[in-house]
């Protein structure tokens, strides 16, 4: 395990997402999503590492949502929760009017929770995420509650997800938001680091002359 801070989780997640091919805006959202989950005791970095490995080099258009017959789906393969979550953030009024948005086939669906939490804050309304054998609820205050059977809350892919206005009693135990020091699986951290390295520019003669890289001398 790697011990790190929430800031490190977000920064590495952002750089890794950019290295995997996401535009900077979506990469920033990915880093924030990993941090939001990590702050609530969930494996945000591990989920993001799995997602980025799955989508590495995949065209954005193939994983972004298209709405047909009232259901959101990807043109090819599974929906990316970062692309889908960013689109959901623009649908607060639609969700309030319809009470449900249906998503077909989603990778790492728990990564949708931070985006739905932002919607909850904007709308001052609690929302639920449902998929087979799992449920997550978010509140305007950022509270997070989950219920899961057989680890379904952490599944790498599900066939369907529903985003709904919350109804009924809380589905589980409120997550603790007091964590500041996080532990991330070493394999996930190394995978994210490898992707992040793609964003580093190689040193050139000009940059070395400006002091941006190592030179032939020892610097003394």
N, C-alpha and C positions, 0 to 999 in steps of 0.2 A: 504494500500500500504506500501511496505517496501522500504526505501531509502537506496541505496547501491552504491558502485563504480563499474566501469567496471572490476577491478581486482577481486572484490568479486563475480560478475556474473560469471566470468570465473572459478574461484577456486571452487565455489559451484557446478557449472555445471559439472566440471570434476569429482569431488568426487561423485556426484549423479549418473553420468553415470557409473562410476566404481561400485558403490553400486548396480546398476540395472543389472550388469552382463557383461558390455562391457569390453574388454581388455583395459589395461592402455593406449595404443596408441590411440585407438578409443575414449576412454574417454577424453583424452586430446583434440582430434579434436572436440568433442561435446562441451566442455567448450569454446574453441576458437570460435566455430560457434555461440554460444549464445552471446558471447561478441561482435562479429562482427555485429550481427543484432541489439543488444541493442545500440551500438554506433551510429547506423543510425536510431534510433527512433522506431525500431520494437521490438515486445515482444519476444526477444530471449529466456529469461528464461521461459516464459510461454509456448512457443512452445516446448522447450526441456522437460519441466515437463510433458506435455501431451504425448510426444513421449515415454519417459521413463516409464510412467505409462502403456502405451499400450504394450510396449515390455518387461516389467519386467519379467525376468525368461525365456524369449523366446530364443530358441537356435539360435546362430548367423547364422548357416547354413541355417535356414529357412527364414531369412530376407535379406541375402546378394545377390547381383545380379548374375543372370545366364543369359548368352546371347544366345538367340535362335531366328532364323529368323530375325536377326538384331535388335531385341528388348530386352532390359534388363527387367527381371522380377524376382520376388522372388519365390523360390520353394513352399512356402506356405504363404498365406496372402500378405500383402503389403510390398514393399521395405522399408527398413530403410534408411532415407536420410543421416545418418552419415556413414553407411557402403557403401552406394551407392556413396556418395560424395568422400569418400576416394578412391574408385575404379575409379571414374571419373578423379581424379587428375593424374592418370597414363595414361590417354587417350588424352592428348593434341594433339599429332600428328594425332591420328585417327579423332578427331573432326575437325582439320584443313583440312584434306583430304576429309571428308564426309560432312562437314557443319552441320551435325545433329546427335545426339544420342537420341534414343527414349527409354523412360522408361515406363513400364506398372505398374500402381497402386502403388502410393507412399504415404506414411504417411508424414504429415507435410512438404510439398514440399518446403516451403520457407527456410527450414534449408539446402537445397542444395545450396543456393545463396553464402554463404561464400566459399564453395569449388570451385564453378565456378568462383568466383572472383579471387581465387588463380591461377586457370588456365589462366584467362585473363591476370594476371600479368606476368606469365611465357611466354605466347605466344605473349604478347603485342597486344592483340586483344580484342575487345568488344564481349561479349556473351549475348545471351538472354535465359531466361527460360520461357517457355510457358506451361500453362495448361488451362483448360476451364475457360474463363472469367477472366484470370489473366496473367500478363506478368511482368517480372523483367529483368532489364538490368544492367550488371556490366562492369566496365571499368578497364584497367590496373592500373589506379591510385586509384582504390578502390571506385570510384563513384558508386552510387546505385540509380536506378530509378524504380518505380513500377507503374503499372496501374491495377486497379481491379474493378470489378463490384460485388456489393452485398457482399463485404468482402471475395471474393474468394481467395485473396492473403494469407489469414490466415487459409484456410481450413485444417481440420485434415486429410483428405485423398482425393486424386483425382485419376481418372481412368487412366490418361495418362499425361506425362510430356515430353516435347521436349527441349533439350539443343542444341542451334544453334549458329552459327556465326551471330552476329548482322547485321541486314539490316534495312534500312529506318530510319526515324526520331526517336528521343528519345520518348519513350512511355509515359512519365509522368514528374513529378517534381522531381528534384534532391534532394535526402535526405540530411539533415543537419548532418554533422559528428562532430559537436562541443560539443556534449553532453559528460559530464564526470560524472555527478551525475544522477543515474538511479532510477526509481521507478518500482518495480516489484509487481505484485499482491500477496497479503499475502498468498493466497491458494497455488499458484505456489511455492513461496519461502519455505513454510512449507513442501510441497511435496518433493522438492529437498533436503531439510535438512534431512528429514526422510530417504531418500535413501542414502545420504552421511553418515549418522550415521552407516550404515552397514559396512563401511570401517574402523571404529575405532576398534582397538583391545581392548578387555576387560583387565582391570588391573589384574595382577597375583601377587602372593606373591613375586616372584623374581623382577618384575618391581617396585612394591611398595618399596622394599628394596633399589632399585637404585634411588628412588625418582621420578619415572614415574607416580605414582598414589597416591591417598590419603592414609594416614597411620592412625594408631590408635590414634596418638597424634595430637596436634593442630599446630605443627610446630614451636612453640616458643622455 
